[in-house]
């Protein structure tokens, strides 16, 4: 993977980046090769798209390659039928020294009717890395809207929970 070995250029203004500067949207048709026997998109494919969409937003924010560190949870609200358009929207909610929380929402659009439904949500943590895989610092997130400010604050609470869970898991593994 030579492309990821390139030197990173994550130098940016010390003030940070706004949420909109790194937001991402990708779209893909739900195709038969990713279906289950009922004619719906398999959950693993949705998970893959969520990870890709989240990584794009995190890389845009960090201006560097990123790796997935964790997925808090993923809710599947509605099935996605084969032939529908899958839309993945992601944005960085908050960043810390080397990590970022990215919120991802998946929508499905029925191309025949134009109906759009929210189908999946997830929070992922990404870590920025240099060309050799070492962690690198990222700039702060600058929330502008009230919704962005709310997500920014909520991300801090989720991070505390993630760190506590990591601590408990490590303690269990040490026993």
C-alpha atoms as a printed R data frame, in Angstrom:
    type eleno elety resid chain resno       x       y      z
1   ATOM     1    CA   UNK     A     1   0.000   0.000  0.000
2   ATOM     2    CA   UNK     A     2   2.432   2.623 -1.195
3   ATOM     3    CA   UNK     A     3  -0.180   5.396 -1.200
4   ATOM     4    CA   UNK     A     4  -0.453   5.373  2.603
5   ATOM     5    CA   UNK     A     5   3.322   5.621  2.957
6   ATOM     6    CA   UNK     A     6   3.365   9.129  1.525
7   ATOM     7    CA   UNK     A     7   4.464  11.957  3.759
8   ATOM     8    CA   UNK     A     8   1.507  13.575  5.472
9   ATOM     9    CA   UNK     A     9   0.787  17.272  5.177
10  ATOM    10    CA   UNK     A    10  -1.497  17.749  8.137
11  ATOM    11    CA   UNK     A    11  -0.051  21.186  8.851
12  ATOM    12    CA   UNK     A    12  -2.962  23.556  9.232
13  ATOM    13    CA   UNK     A    13  -4.092  26.635 11.078
14  ATOM    14    CA   UNK     A    14  -3.658  26.275 14.832
15  ATOM    15    CA   UNK     A    15  -7.237  27.444 15.244
16  ATOM    16    CA   UNK     A    16  -8.636  24.198 13.831
17  ATOM    17    CA   UNK     A    17 -11.169  23.199 11.173
18  ATOM    18    CA   UNK     A    18 -14.894  23.652 11.040
19  ATOM    19    CA   UNK     A    19 -17.196  20.652 10.853
20  ATOM    20    CA   UNK     A    20 -18.259  21.540  7.306
21  ATOM    21    CA   UNK     A    21 -14.638  21.559  6.103
22  ATOM    22    CA   UNK     A    22 -14.372  17.820  6.645
23  ATOM    23    CA   UNK     A    23 -17.948  16.596  6.210
24  ATOM    24    CA   UNK     A    24 -18.366  13.774  3.732
25  ATOM    25    CA   UNK     A    25 -21.133  12.249  1.644
26  ATOM    26    CA   UNK     A    26 -20.853   9.111 -0.439
27  ATOM    27    CA   UNK     A    27 -23.568   7.301 -2.382
28  ATOM    28    CA   UNK     A    28 -23.847   3.805 -3.775
29  ATOM    29    CA   UNK     A    29 -26.570   1.637 -5.259
30  ATOM    30    CA   UNK     A    30 -27.525  -1.411 -3.205
31  ATOM    31    CA   UNK     A    31 -26.675  -4.245 -5.604
32  ATOM    32    CA   UNK     A    32 -27.602  -7.905 -5.707
33  ATOM    33    CA   UNK     A    33 -24.088  -9.165 -4.912
34  ATOM    34    CA   UNK     A    34 -24.427  -7.614 -1.420
35  ATOM    35    CA   UNK     A    35 -27.908  -8.959 -0.655
36  ATOM    36    CA   UNK     A    36 -29.233 -11.442  1.835
37  ATOM    37    CA   UNK     A    37 -31.826 -14.096  0.858
38  ATOM    38    CA   UNK     A    38 -34.647 -11.619  1.620
39  ATOM    39    CA   UNK     A    39 -33.473  -9.078 -0.967
40  ATOM    40    CA   UNK     A    40 -32.002  -6.579  1.475
41  ATOM    41    CA   UNK     A    41 -28.487  -5.168  1.713
42  ATOM    42    CA   UNK     A    42 -26.439  -7.190  4.203
43  ATOM    43    CA   UNK     A    43 -25.515  -5.394  7.407
44  ATOM    44    CA   UNK     A    44 -21.809  -6.016  6.861
45  ATOM    45    CA   UNK     A    45 -21.901  -3.963  3.670
46  ATOM    46    CA   UNK     A    46 -23.578  -1.107  5.541
47  ATOM    47    CA   UNK     A    47 -20.892  -1.364  8.231
48  ATOM    48    CA   UNK     A    48 -18.201  -1.195  5.542
49  ATOM    49    CA   UNK     A    49 -19.760   1.928  4.011
50  ATOM    50    CA   UNK     A    50 -20.034   3.545  7.458
51  ATOM    51    CA   UNK     A    51 -16.331   2.893  8.082
52  ATOM    52    CA   UNK     A    52 -15.341   4.306  4.674
53  ATOM    53    CA   UNK     A    53 -17.536   7.399  5.060
54  ATOM    54    CA   UNK     A    54 -16.215   8.023  8.561
55  ATOM    55    CA   UNK     A    55 -12.610   7.592  7.449
56  ATOM    56    CA   UNK     A    56 -13.073  10.145  4.660
57  ATOM    57    CA   UNK     A    57 -14.338  12.790  7.097
58  ATOM    58    CA   UNK     A    58 -11.568  11.992  9.601
59  ATOM    59    CA   UNK     A    59  -8.859  12.119  6.910
60  ATOM    60    CA   UNK     A    60 -10.194  15.437  5.650
61  ATOM    61    CA   UNK     A    61 -10.041  16.830  9.168
62  ATOM    62    CA   UNK     A    62  -6.585  15.452  9.971
63  ATOM    63    CA   UNK     A    63  -5.160  15.926  6.464
64  ATOM    64    CA   UNK     A    64  -3.517  12.567  7.082
65  ATOM    65    CA   UNK     A    65  -4.291   8.852  6.876
66  ATOM    66    CA   UNK     A    66  -6.476   7.521  9.691
67  ATOM    67    CA   UNK     A    67  -7.199   4.150 11.250
68  ATOM    68    CA   UNK     A    68 -10.426   3.017 12.887
69  ATOM    69    CA   UNK     A    69  -9.941   2.710 16.646
70  ATOM    70    CA   UNK     A    70 -13.492   1.884 17.725
71  ATOM    71    CA   UNK     A    71 -17.154   1.781 16.847
72  ATOM    72    CA   UNK     A    72 -19.423   2.644 19.776
73  ATOM    73    CA   UNK     A    73 -22.529   1.018 18.415
74  ATOM    74    CA   UNK     A    74 -24.561   0.832 15.260
75  ATOM    75    CA   UNK     A    75 -28.333   1.022 14.997
76  ATOM    76    CA   UNK     A    76 -30.127  -0.491 12.006
77  ATOM    77    CA   UNK     A    77 -33.499   1.251 11.869
78  ATOM    78    CA   UNK     A    78 -34.838   0.111  8.476
79  ATOM    79    CA   UNK     A    79 -33.718  -2.469  5.918
80  ATOM    80    CA   UNK     A    80 -32.237  -1.313  2.611
81  ATOM    81    CA   UNK     A    81 -33.775  -2.974 -0.429
82  ATOM    82    CA   UNK     A    82 -31.662  -3.950 -3.399
83  ATOM    83    CA   UNK     A    83 -31.889  -1.219 -6.056
84  ATOM    84    CA   UNK     A    84 -32.173   1.640 -3.569
85  ATOM    85    CA   UNK     A    85 -29.575   4.380 -3.265
86  ATOM    86    CA   UNK     A    86 -27.490   4.271 -0.077
87  ATOM    87    CA   UNK     A    87 -26.315   7.709  1.110
88  ATOM    88    CA   UNK     A    88 -23.659   7.916  3.848
89  ATOM    89    CA   UNK     A    89 -23.113  11.282  5.562
90  ATOM    90    CA   UNK     A    90 -20.343  11.773  8.091
91  ATOM    91    CA   UNK     A    91 -18.772  14.582 10.069
92  ATOM    92    CA   UNK     A    92 -16.160  14.974 12.776
93  ATOM    93    CA   UNK     A    93 -17.929  15.793 16.039
94  ATOM    94    CA   UNK     A    94 -14.814  16.468 18.109
95  ATOM    95    CA   UNK     A    95 -11.080  15.879 18.102
96  ATOM    96    CA   UNK     A    96  -8.547  15.368 20.856
97  ATOM    97    CA   UNK     A    97  -4.778  15.025 20.595
98  ATOM    98    CA   UNK     A    98  -4.578  12.270 17.958
99  ATOM    99    CA   UNK     A    99  -8.142  10.942 17.823
100 ATOM   100    CA   UNK     A   100 -11.466  12.114 16.427
101 ATOM   101    CA   UNK     A   101 -15.063  11.067 16.972
102 ATOM   102    CA   UNK     A   102 -16.999  10.877 13.715
103 ATOM   103    CA   UNK     A   103 -20.773  10.675 13.555
104 ATOM   104    CA   UNK     A   104 -22.149   8.757 10.582
105 ATOM   105    CA   UNK     A   105 -25.731   8.557  9.340
106 ATOM   106    CA   UNK     A   106 -26.932   6.323  6.540
107 ATOM   107    CA   UNK     A   107 -29.975   7.199  4.470
108 ATOM   108    CA   UNK     A   108 -31.702   5.252  1.747
109 ATOM   109    CA   UNK     A   109 -33.451   6.797 -1.223
110 ATOM   110    CA   UNK     A   110 -36.053   5.012 -3.281
111 ATOM   111    CA   UNK     A   111 -35.127   6.290 -6.732
112 ATOM   112    CA   UNK     A   112 -38.611   5.607 -8.126
113 ATOM   113    CA   UNK     A   113 -40.526   7.585 -5.486
114 ATOM   114    CA   UNK     A   114 -37.875   9.966 -4.143
115 ATOM   115    CA   UNK     A   115 -38.619   8.877 -0.567
116 ATOM   116    CA   UNK     A   116 -35.577   9.216  1.714
117 ATOM   117    CA   UNK     A   117 -35.330   7.424  5.087
118 ATOM   118    CA   UNK     A   118 -32.708   7.421  7.829
119 ATOM   119    CA   UNK     A   119 -31.632   3.792  8.200
120 ATOM   120    CA   UNK     A   120 -28.478   3.610 10.311
121 ATOM   121    CA   UNK     A   121 -26.436   5.670 12.784
122 ATOM   122    CA   UNK     A   122 -23.024   5.112 14.322
123 ATOM   123    CA   UNK     A   123 -20.204   6.826 16.196
124 ATOM   124    CA   UNK     A   124 -16.656   5.857 15.313
125 ATOM   125    CA   UNK     A   125 -13.266   6.878 16.669
126 ATOM   126    CA   UNK     A   126 -10.387   7.368 14.251
127 ATOM   127    CA   UNK     A   127  -6.717   8.012 14.985
128 ATOM   128    CA   UNK     A   128  -4.512  10.044 12.641
129 ATOM   129    CA   UNK     A   129  -1.264   8.350 11.649
130 ATOM   130    CA   UNK     A   130   1.869   9.306  9.778
131 ATOM   131    CA   UNK     A   131   3.293   7.419  6.810
132 ATOM   132    CA   UNK     A   132   4.847   4.840  9.141
133 ATOM   133    CA   UNK     A   133   1.758   4.181 11.269
134 ATOM   134    CA   UNK     A   134   2.734   6.376 14.231
135 ATOM   135    CA   UNK     A   135   0.092   8.608 15.821
136 ATOM   136    CA   UNK     A   136   0.089  12.297 14.913
137 ATOM   137    CA   UNK     A   137  -1.686  15.314 16.384
138 ATOM   138    CA   UNK     A   138  -4.842  16.716 14.831
139 ATOM   139    CA   UNK     A   139  -6.299  20.197 14.925
140 ATOM   140    CA   UNK     A   140  -9.368  21.024 17.028
141 ATOM   141    CA   UNK     A   141 -12.905  20.926 15.657
142 ATOM   142    CA   UNK     A   142 -14.635  24.291 15.458
143 ATOM   143    CA   UNK     A   143 -18.387  23.753 15.883
144 ATOM   144    CA   UNK     A   144 -20.466  26.566 14.394
145 ATOM   145    CA   UNK     A   145 -24.164  25.658 14.502
146 ATOM   146    CA   UNK     A   146 -26.151  24.814 17.617
147 ATOM   147    CA   UNK     A   147 -26.406  21.175 16.464
148 ATOM   148    CA   UNK     A   148 -22.625  20.990 15.953
149 ATOM   149    CA   UNK     A   149 -22.034  22.499 19.406
150 ATOM   150    CA   UNK     A   150 -24.412  19.944 20.961
151 ATOM   151    CA   UNK     A   151 -22.675  17.040 19.162
152 ATOM   152    CA   UNK     A   152 -19.298  18.452 20.255
153 ATOM   153    CA   UNK     A   153 -20.329  18.409 23.927
154 ATOM   154    CA   UNK     A   154 -21.968  14.985 23.666
155 ATOM   155    CA   UNK     A   155 -18.807  13.591 22.072
156 ATOM   156    CA   UNK     A   156 -16.899  14.472 25.232
157 ATOM   157    CA   UNK     A   157 -19.281  12.415 27.363
158 ATOM   158    CA   UNK     A   158 -19.081   9.479 24.936
159 ATOM   159    CA   UNK     A   159 -15.289   9.646 25.046
160 ATOM   160    CA   UNK     A   160 -15.289   9.403 28.836
161 ATOM   161    CA   UNK     A   161 -17.489   6.323 28.580
162 ATOM   162    CA   UNK     A   162 -15.238   4.757 25.905
163 ATOM   163    CA   UNK     A   163 -12.133   5.345 28.013
164 ATOM   164    CA   UNK     A   164 -13.805   3.814 31.076
165 ATOM   165    CA   UNK     A   165 -14.862   0.760 29.061
166 ATOM   166    CA   UNK     A   166 -11.322   0.406 27.685
167 ATOM   167    CA   UNK     A   167  -9.940   0.574 31.219
168 ATOM   168    CA   UNK     A   168 -12.369  -2.137 32.403
169 ATOM   169    CA   UNK     A   169 -11.546  -4.374 29.457
170 ATOM   170    CA   UNK     A   170  -7.821  -4.027 30.105
171 ATOM   171    CA   UNK     A   171  -8.349  -4.869 33.790
172 ATOM   172    CA   UNK     A   172 -10.342  -7.982 32.829
173 ATOM   173    CA   UNK     A   173  -7.607  -9.078 30.458
174 ATOM   174    CA   UNK     A   174  -4.932  -8.556 33.132
175 ATOM   175    CA   UNK     A   175  -6.698 -11.015 35.466
